Amino acid sequence: MPPHPKRKHSKGRRDRRRAHDALTPAPLVACRNCGEMRPQHTVCPNCGHYEGKEVIAVKKDEKG
């Protein structure tokens, strides 16, 4: 069995240890083609462009 702590750690000590555990939101950038916000280094889900080139063909939903 592993050893157990002899004394309880204070809340401040526990919280200082957890200070770096917070998640940060992924940065978003504007698509060069359509201007919609998308995650960095990914194909735009709106228009299918990446680095100024069309990578995937995206069907346009037109209601009319």
MARBA-3410 file (N, C-alpha, C, O; in Angstrom, 1 decimal):
64
0.8,-1.2,0.0,0.0,0.0,0.0,0.9,1.3,0.0,1.9,1.3,0.7 ~ 0.5,2.3,-0.8,1.3,3.5,-0.8,1.1,4.3,0.5,0.1,4.1,1.2 ~ 2.0,5.1,0.9,1.9,5.9,2.1,0.8,7.0,1.9,0.6,7.4,0.8 ~ 0.2,7.3,3.0,-0.8,8.3,3.1,-0.3,9.6,3.8,0.6,9.5,4.6 ~ -0.8,10.8,3.5,-0.4,12.0,4.1,-0.7,12.0,5.6,-1.7,11.5,6.1
0.3,12.5,6.4,0.0,12.5,7.9,-0.9,13.7,8.3,-1.6,13.6,9.3 ~ -0.8,14.8,7.5,-1.6,15.9,7.9,-2.4,16.4,6.6,-2.0,16.2,5.5 ~ -3.6,17.0,6.9,-4.4,17.5,5.8,-3.8,18.8,5.2,-3.3,19.7,6.0 ~ -3.7,18.9,3.9,-3.2,20.1,3.2,-4.3,21.1,3.3,-5.5,20.8,3.2 ~ -3.9,22.4,3.5,-4.9,23.5,3.6,-5.5,23.7,2.2,-5.1,23.3,1.2
-6.7,24.4,2.3,-7.4,24.8,1.1,-6.6,25.7,0.2,-6.6,25.5,-1.1 ~ -5.8,26.6,0.8,-5.0,27.4,0.0,-3.9,26.7,-0.8,-3.6,27.0,-2.0 ~ -3.3,25.7,-0.1,-2.2,24.9,-0.8,-2.8,24.1,-1.9,-2.2,23.9,-3.0 ~ -4.0,23.5,-1.7,-4.7,22.7,-2.7,-5.1,23.6,-3.9,-4.9,23.2,-5.0 ~ -5.6,24.8,-3.6,-6.0,25.7,-4.7,-4.8,26.3,-5.5,-4.9,26.5,-6.7
-3.7,26.5,-4.8,-2.5,26.9,-5.5,-2.0,25.8,-6.5,-1.5,26.1,-7.6 ~ -2.1,24.6,-6.1,-1.7,23.5,-7.0,-2.6,23.4,-8.2,-2.2,23.1,-9.3 ~ -3.9,23.8,-8.0,-4.9,23.7,-9.1,-4.9,25.0,-9.9,-5.8,25.1,-10.8 ~ -4.1,25.9,-9.7,-4.2,27.2,-10.3,-3.9,27.1,-11.8,-4.4,27.9,-12.6 ~ -3.2,26.1,-12.3,-2.9,25.9,-13.7,-3.8,24.9,-14.4,-3.5,24.6,-15.5
-4.8,24.4,-13.7,-5.7,23.4,-14.3,-6.8,23.9,-15.1,-7.5,23.2,-15.8 ~ -7.0,25.3,-15.2,-8.1,25.8,-15.9,-8.0,25.6,-17.4,-6.9,25.7,-17.9 ~ -9.1,25.4,-18.1,-9.1,25.2,-19.5,-9.2,26.6,-20.2,-10.0,27.4,-19.7 ~ -8.5,26.8,-21.3,-8.6,28.0,-22.0,-9.4,27.7,-23.3,-9.2,26.6,-23.9 ~ -10.2,28.6,-23.8,-10.9,28.4,-25.1,-10.0,28.4,-26.2,-9.0,29.1,-26.3
-10.3,27.6,-27.2,-9.5,27.5,-28.4,-9.6,28.8,-29.2,-10.7,29.3,-29.3 ~ -8.5,29.4,-29.7,-8.5,30.6,-30.4,-9.2,30.5,-31.8,-9.0,29.5,-32.4 ~ -10.0,31.5,-32.1,-10.7,31.5,-33.4,-10.1,32.5,-34.3,-9.7,33.6,-33.8 ~ -10.1,32.3,-35.6,-9.7,33.2,-36.6,-10.7,33.4,-37.6,-11.6,32.5,-37.8 ~ -10.7,34.5,-38.4,-11.7,34.7,-39.4,-11.2,34.0,-40.7,-10.0,34.0,-41.0
-12.1,33.4,-41.4,-11.8,32.7,-42.7,-11.5,33.8,-43.7,-12.1,34.8,-43.8 ~ -10.4,33.5,-44.5,-10.0,34.5,-45.5,-11.0,34.6,-46.7,-11.2,35.6,-47.3 ~ -11.8,33.5,-46.9,-12.7,33.4,-48.0,-14.1,34.0,-47.6,-14.6,34.9,-48.3 ~ -14.7,33.5,-46.6,-16.0,33.9,-46.2,-16.1,34.8,-45.0,-17.2,35.5,-44.8 ~ -15.1,34.9,-44.2,-15.1,35.8,-43.0,-15.7,35.2,-41.8,-15.7,35.8,-40.7
-16.2,33.9,-41.8,-16.7,33.3,-40.7,-15.6,32.8,-39.7,-14.6,32.4,-40.1 ~ -15.9,32.9,-38.4,-14.9,32.5,-37.4,-14.8,30.9,-37.4,-15.8,30.2,-37.5 ~ -13.6,30.5,-37.3,-13.3,29.0,-37.3,-12.1,28.8,-36.4,-11.3,29.7,-36.2 ~ -11.8,27.5,-35.9,-10.6,27.2,-35.2,-9.4,27.4,-36.1,-9.5,27.2,-37.3 ~ -8.3,27.7,-35.5,-7.0,27.8,-36.2,-6.6,26.5,-36.8,-6.9,25.4,-36.3
-6.0,26.5,-38.0,-5.4,25.4,-38.7,-6.4,24.3,-39.0,-6.1,23.1,-39.0 ~ -7.6,24.7,-39.3,-8.7,23.8,-39.7,-9.3,24.3,-41.0,-9.3,25.5,-41.3 ~ -10.0,23.4,-41.8,-10.7,23.8,-42.9,-12.0,24.5,-42.4,-12.6,24.1,-41.5 ~ -12.4,25.5,-43.1,-13.6,26.3,-42.8,-14.8,25.4,-43.0,-15.0,24.9,-44.1 ~ -15.6,25.2,-41.9,-16.8,24.4,-42.1,-17.9,25.1,-43.0,-18.8,24.4,-43.5
-17.8,26.4,-43.1,-18.8,27.1,-43.9,-18.6,27.0,-45.4,-19.5,26.8,-46.1 ~ -17.3,27.3,-45.8,-17.0,27.4,-47.3,-16.1,26.3,-47.8,-16.0,26.1,-49.0 ~ -15.4,25.6,-46.9,-14.5,24.5,-47.3,-13.1,24.9,-47.7,-12.4,24.1,-48.4 ~ -12.7,26.2,-47.4,-11.4,26.7,-47.9,-10.4,26.5,-46.8,-10.7,26.6,-45.6 ~ -9.1,26.4,-47.2,-8.0,26.4,-46.2,-6.8,26.9,-46.9,-6.5,26.5,-48.1
-6.1,27.9,-46.3,-5.0,28.6,-46.9,-5.3,29.1,-48.3,-4.4,29.1,-49.2 ~ -6.5,29.7,-48.5,-6.9,30.3,-49.7,-7.3,29.3,-50.9,-7.5,29.8,-52.0 ~ -7.3,28.0,-50.6,-7.7,27.1,-51.6,-8.9,26.3,-51.1,-9.1,26.0,-49.9 ~ -9.7,25.9,-52.1,-10.9,25.1,-51.8,-10.4,23.6,-51.5,-9.9,23.0,-52.5 ~ -10.6,23.1,-50.3,-10.2,21.8,-50.0,-11.3,20.8,-50.1,-11.1,19.7,-50.6
-12.5,21.2,-49.6,-13.6,20.3,-49.7,-14.8,21.1,-50.3,-14.9,22.3,-50.1 ~ -15.6,20.4,-51.1,-16.8,21.0,-51.7,-17.9,21.0,-50.7,-18.3,19.9,-50.2 ~ -18.5,22.2,-50.3,-19.6,22.3,-49.4,-20.8,22.6,-50.1,-20.9,23.6,-50.9 ~ -21.9,21.8,-49.9,-23.2,22.1,-50.6,-23.8,23.3,-49.9,-23.8,23.4,-48.6 ~ -24.4,24.2,-50.7,-25.1,25.4,-50.1,-26.6,25.0,-50.0,-27.2,24.5,-50.9
-27.1,25.2,-48.8,-28.5,25.0,-48.6,-29.3,26.3,-49.0,-29.2,27.3,-48.3 ~ -30.0,26.1,-50.0,-30.8,27.3,-50.5,-32.3,27.0,-50.3,-32.8,26.0,-50.9 ~ -33.0,27.8,-49.6,-34.4,27.7,-49.4,-35.1,28.7,-50.2,-34.7,29.9,-50.2 ~ -36.1,28.3,-51.0,-36.7,29.3,-51.8,-37.9,28.8,-52.4,-38.6,29.6,-53.1
END
